[in-house]
Amino acid sequence: MSDVLQQSLQLPCGAVLPNRLAKAAMTEGLADTRGIATPELQRLYGIWSDGGAGLLLSGNIQVDSKHLERPGNVIVQGQPEPERQAALSALATAATRNGNHFWAQISHAGRQTPKAVNPNPKAPSAVKVGLPGGQFGEPVPLTVAEIETLIERFAECAVAVQQAGFTGVQVHAAHGYLMSEFLSPKTNLREDEYGGSLENRARALLSIVKRTRAAVGPGFPLAVKLNSADFQKGGFAFEDSLQVAQWLQEAGVDLIEISGGTYEQPKLMGLAGLEAEEPQNVAQSTLQREAYFVDFALAMQEVVSVPLMVTGGFRTRSAMEQAITSGAADVIGLGRPLCVDTDAPQQLVNGLDELTRYENIMHLLPDWLRFLERIPALRGAAGFSQQYWYYAQLLALGRQGQPDRQLSVFQAAKQLLKHEKEWLAGYQPPG
């Protein structure tokens, strides 16, 4: 038994997480074409609830129907109509059936909205995603009035999920989505009160946190997912992240999840970007070899007392326990392993030493051509094909209640493309 991982954790608001393991937010793609939660999502989260994690975080729940991170996001735009609210309640009931917490990750995709969803998404500034392939359109800068409307939408979404039975919310301010775009000087070129200095660039996020806290009350868990850094030249640096974390603590957040990267520099998936990774001023430890962001959390613990969650790369129980006992993390986030081994948290608490590293057994190319995966373009394609494989596992869990371990990366990509094409064909954005 792992005494470390099964310890409870009391948050500043008074809520208690039953253990130190969390199912990290992962995009599911299982909402219907109106953005309403489905029975497939209920099945998926019921399975995860049974799996033993003390905290489940939902995938992106979008506050704007025209700014999805991918087809199939759940949408809560303003006060939900009865059918949408009832679906949220059914999802919350399934996701908390084992006595665990279930928090809504609330988000806006900003310039990282796919062109198929919105060819001209709103963003802080007109800075297009710098990836080849034409997947993302030309962004349009938000007006101040639109920013103020979005701030209110985040708070309205938090109230809706609170009323539905979710036990907390997490504001997504990482991975290059809208709030992350505001924080980064690379993507925020504004010259008004929402741009320029770090204080101005953090204004939208801090306003959302303050407005949301006032809306949900002092006893409801409120978390933020924050980049440790963008790892891009001229982007959001670790020194910026430290300061924002202090402001978030002052604003009354209960948990900060440390992550990093954007679509252009996908550090969050352990992949290399198109440009060289911008080094950050943080000491490295042996733990960093397994968990991507643990050293940033260690350094952050020196300036904040709010509990920290670290997600990305954890596979061994010893590394998870060390991260907690060393003070680097208060909660360990698990993502990809739970796409297949849904009871991995319970296995770890019971003493399992290491989670299966499925990335090591799936490949884009056959054995005799695998040397070609060293080519940067193919290395990126191989990494994203693995991501499709995990997405396909979530579809399988939601639809059939079990993963498909025999699925190839090619089959997974085919399934995902078909699923998203069909979804887009019937897309009916509310509002």
Buried (B, 14 or more C-beta within 10 A) or exposed (E): EBEBBBBEBEBBBEBEBBBBBBBBBBBBBBBBBBBBBBBBBBBBBBBBBBBBBBBBBBBBBBBBBBBBBBBBBBBBBBEBEEEBBBBBBBBBBBBBEBEBBBBBBBBBBBBBBBBBBBEBBBBBBEBEBBBEEEEBBBBBBBEEEEBBBBBBBBBBBBBBBBBBBBBBBBBBBBBBBBBBBBBBBBBBEBEEEBBBEBEBBBBBBBBBBBBBBEBBEEEBBBBBBBBBBBBBEEBBBBEBBBBBBBBBBEBBBBBBBBBBBBBBBBBBBBBBBEEEBBEBEBEEBEBBEBBBBBBBBBBBBEEBEBBBBBBBBBBBBEBBBBBBEBEBBBBBBBBBBBBBBBBBBBBBBBEBEEBBEBBEEBBBBEEEEEEEBEEEEBBBBBBBBBBBBBBBBBBBBBBEEEBBEEBBBEBBBBBBEEBBEEBBEEBEBBE
